[in-house]
Amino acid sequence: MFYWLASLLLVIPLLKLFDRFLRSYDSIPGPPRWPIIGNLAQFMGVGAVEIFALLADYSNRYGGIYKLDFLFDYTIVYSTPEAAELILKSSNFTSKSEDYQKVAEWIGDGLLMSRGYKWLTHRRVIAPGFNARVLERFVPVFSRHAETFCAKLEALMIAQPDEPINVLPELKLHALGVLCETAMGVTSDEEQEKQRTYTQAVEELNSILYWRMFDSFGTIDVLFRLTPTSRRFNELVATSRSFTHDMIDRRRKMKEKNRKGFIVE
């Protein structure tokens, strides 16, 4: 009897705490939730594309700002430009949610993941690269890559005159080529296959991360490590990093070569 009373004395304050926590979000609309698991049931077994469609449907039903509950862990969704602007313009929301730690396994603790002084330092370093005068120097690069991209689309239209064309794979290669040449100073037109492998790896990594954020099994790190998807994730991360490290190494060699040439002259 004593143990039952002790258990009740522990449980009742916890229930009151949860109740107070839940009531603090009463003013925010959202889909109906199940006891304890919240909205987790709506997302179980749903693929990445279907999840996006489900979130868009919730936006249409409940407005630009709505809530989702995953095991008492509330997520506030900002689904319109006007709603997102409130967050993006504020300096009080630079910290990322715990879900972003899954992304850190891939890209590390850089500008996207860092916060506080480290984030501010990295932001100041990268800001001059987006100055309008700096970007004007790259207009010929943008133009040349755009012409190459249009030529590829034209070839695809000729090869498949009566079929719809998926422009996304070529668009990714176009964006990657521009980024490599402008940000890194490395031209890699002759390495289209490496670029294609990299963009495919990035796309699959995004799908795995998206799945982990909404799957009750995949979101738990210990359980995710036991799955074949975890091993595939590690393989894709290695592929992604191999490409980026190669670009960085080539850039370093170019700078070293230019420095030595300048000294000789």
Secondary structure, DSSP 8 states (H G I E B T S, - for coil): -HHHHHHHHHHHHHHHHHHHHHHTTTTS-----BTTTBTHHHHTT--HHHHHHHHHHHHHHH-SEEEEEETTEEEEEE-SHHHHHHHHT-SS--S--TTHHHHHHHH-SSTTT--HHHHHHHHHHHGGGG-HHHHHTTHHHHHHHHHHHHHHHHHHHHHSTTS----HHHHHHHHHHHHHHHHS----GGGHHHHHHHHHHHHHHHHHHHHHHH-TTTTSHHHHTTSHHHHHHHHHHHHHHHHHHHHHHHHHHHHHHHHHHHHH-
